[in-house]
Amino acid sequence: MYRKLDNKGQSSAEVILILGGLLAIVLFVASYITNITNTTNNSFKELITQERDFIINKI
C-alpha cells in the first residue's frame, strides 16, 4: 500500500530559502549598481567643476 507523505512544510521551507537567497542576490547587485552610479556621478561632478573653472579662468 502506498502512503502519501506530507511534504508541505518542507516545500514551504524550500520556497522561503530560495526567496531569501534571491533577495540577498538582489540586494548585493543593487549595492554594486549604487556604488557604480555614485562613482560615475562624482567623476562627472569633478569633470564639470574642472571645466567650469577652466572656462572662467579663460574669460
Summary of the structure (lengths in Angstrom):
residues: 59
radius of gyration: 26.3
end to end distance: 94.6
largest distance: 94.6
contacts: 100
relative contact order: 0.06
helix: 86%
strand: 0%
